[in-house]
Amino acid sequence: MNIEPKALSESVLRRLTSDAITTFLGESAAYEAAARPGLQLALSNEPVADMNMLVVGAGADHKHFAAMVNGCLDRQLPFLVLIFPEAGRAIDEMALELGLEYAVEFPMMVRDDLPLEPGGNPDVNVSRASDETDCDGSADVIASAYSMAKSSVLRALPPSLFETPGADVFVARIDGETVGSVTLTYHGETCGIWAMGTNSTLQRGGIGSRLLSTAMCEARQHGARRFFLGATPAGFRLYEKLGFRTVCSARVWVSGETHQA
């Protein structure tokens, strides 16, 4: 009997996002996590807000929310809070009272089971990352694209991430130089897209389109049918061109500095 997969509604996307973040950061050298109903905290413990995240959804207890936020603040650890609409606006008021700053709307986008072919710059070669050289090249790209310290990227996203059955990292190269990187997380027939980036000096040259479309085609060959992601303003138009649509928009609050905006 064939059972149709659940629609990627806001509540499903929030759960998938929580699962994906724990997979994405789970190989960090100093990884730790905590969960309560409606709350998922995943920390790399690197001094980079974008690598420490608290996801908030329906049913989040306000006391538990405050305890998780204050725990990070007490340690002077920069972090992001990703609040889904289902959590309600009272959580935003608490975030403000606790000293966090509102950063940006974060559209949660979905691509349904539609035909797909690699596009973008044909001079870009895309392959699945597999070794320390790929890890170093990917770290260079992420550090450049998101203005992060490379040392933090390497600790948070070490080569062991490439061996995780729930994730793949793809890198893009031009003439042997790594110029793009993206991570895919797997959730049955649904695939998440994370840390999509190109070298900051080479953006808008079709690298991102080639990288992402090729990685998605590879995932489809291995059973993925639907994709989801959280879109930064810089990537939103690319994702629309690739057939993604917005389901809901989460709200990002930050302690420290984020490059998601």
N, C-alpha and C positions, 0 to 999 in steps of 0.2 A: 504494500500500500504506500503510495506516494503522499507525503504530507507537505503541504506548502509551508515554507519558512515564515516566521512571524514578520509582519511589516516592520520596517525600521522607523518606528514611532519615536517620539522624544524619550519616553521611558526606556525603550530598548537601546537607543543610542547612548543614553547615559550609562547604562550597565556595560555596554560594549566599550565605551570610553574608559571606564574604570578598569575593566579587564585588560585593555590594550596598554594602558599606562603602566600597570604592574608588570606586564611582559616587557615593555620597552625599557623600563628602568630597572628591571629585576636582576640584571647582571652587574649593577653598579657595585663598586668596591665596598661602599658603606651603606648599601641599600637597607631600608627598613620600611615597614608599612603598618597601617592600622585601619580598621574598618568598623563602622557602626551602621545601622540602618540608614540609608540615604547619604552616607559619607564614606569616602574612600581616600585615604592619605597615602601617597607614595613618595618617598624621599630618597634622592641619591646622596643627600648631605653634602653636595657640592655648593659652593657659594654663588650659585647661579639660580635665579628665581625660576627660569623655564625648566629646570630639572628637578624641581620639588613641587608637587601638585596636590591639591585637595579638591576632589570632585564632589559637588553637592547636588542632591536631587530630592525628590519627594520623600517625605517622612523623616527628614534630617532633624534630629533633636537639637534645639538651640544650645543647651548646656554642653552637649558633646561637641558641637561646632565650635563654641567658644574655647573649650578645653584644647582642641586640636590646634586652633589658631594660636592661642597663647603659648602652647608648647613650642611652636616654631619661633614665635616672637622672643620667648625667654632665651632661646638658644641663638638668637640673632641670625637665624637662617632665612635667607630670602626665599620666597615661595609665591606660587600662584594659587588663587582660588577660582575654580571654574564652576559657576552657579548656573544650573539649568533652570529654565522658566518654571518648571514644576515645583521648584523649591519655594517659590513665593518671594515677594519683595522684602519681607521682614528680615531675611538673611542678609540682604544687601545693607539694610540699616545697621545690622549688627557688625558687618564688616567695616563700615564707616566708623562706628563707635570704637571698634578695636584698633583703629589706626591704619587700616588698609586703604589703598588708593584705587579708584576705579580706573581701568586701563582701556578696555575696548570691548565691543561686541564680537562674539566668536561664532560665526555661522557654522552650524553643523550640517554638512552636506552629504548627500547620498547619490550614488550612481547605480541605477537599476541594471537588470540583466539585458544590456544592449550590445549590439555588434561593436567591435573595437579593433583598430589596426594601429600599429606604431606610426606616429607622426613627428612633426618637429624637424630639427636639424639632422639631415641624414649623415653628416660627418661625425656624429656622436656615436660612440660605441658603448653599449650598456651591458653589464654583466652582474651576476650575483657575487657579492663580496664573500671571500673565503679565507683570507689569511691576514697576518699582521700588516702587510703592505697595504692591503685594501682598507684595513682599519685606520691606518695612519692617514691615507688619502681621504677617507670619509671624514675623519676628524678635522682635517684641514678645511674641507668645504663647510662643515657645520660651524666651525670657529669663525670662518669668514662671513658666512651668510647671516649668522645670528649674533655676531660680535661677542663671542665667548672665548674664554681662555682654552686653548687646545688641551692643556693638561687636564682641565675639568672634563672636557668631552671624552678624552681617552679613559678616564676613571669611570665615568658614568656609562659609557658605551664601549666596553672592552671587546676584544676579539671573541670572547666566549658568547657574546650576543649572536654571532653568526651561526653558532651551533645549536641555538635554541630552536626546538621544533615549532614553536609558535610564532616565529618571526624570521624575516629575511631582510637583509640590507642589500640594496642595489646601488652600484656606482656608475657614473657616466665619465667617459674619457674622450679627450681629443688629442690625437698624436701622443698617446700614452700618459697624458697628464690628467689626473682626476679633477673633474670640474663640477660634479654634481653627486648628490647622495639622497636616498630616500629609504625609509624603513617601512615594511609591510608587516602587519600582525594578522594572524589567521584565527577566525572564529567560525568554524564550520564552513559554510558556503559564503560567508561574509568576510571581507578583508578590510582592515583599517590602514590608513596612510598617515605616516608621522615623519617629522624632521625632514620634510621636503626642502631641499635647498640647492642653490648653485653658487659657485664662487662669485663674490660680490662685484668683481670687475668684469664678469662675463654674462651678466643677467640680460634678459630680453633678446637672446640670440637663438632661441629655439631649443636650448639645452634641456630646460625643465620639461617641456612638452615631450621631447624624445625620451627622456629618462622615465617619466611617469607613465606614459602610454605603453612603453615597452615592458616596464615592470608589471603593469596591470595585465597586459597580454600574457606574460609568463604565469602570473597567478591564475588567470582564467584557464590556462592549459592544465593546471593542477587542481581544478575544481571550484575556484572562486567564481561567484556569479554577481555578487553585489559588493560595493565599496562604500566606505564612509570616511570622513575626515572633518577636522575643524579648520576652517579657512582663516588665514591671516589676510589683512587687506592686500598685501603684495601678491598673494597667490589666488585671490578670489576669481579674477577674470580667466585665468588659465583653467581653473577647475570648471567654470561654467562652459568654456569652450570644449572641454572633454566630456560634457554631458552630466555634470553634477547639478543637483538642485538642492536648495536650502529647505530643511525640515523645521528647524528651530534655530534660535540664536541664544547661546549661553552668554553670560556676562563674566568678564575676567577682572578680578581684583588682584592686587599685587602688594607684597611687602618687598621692597627693593626695586630693581629695574627689570623690566621685561622687554623682549624684542619681538613679541607677538603682535604689537601694534605697528 
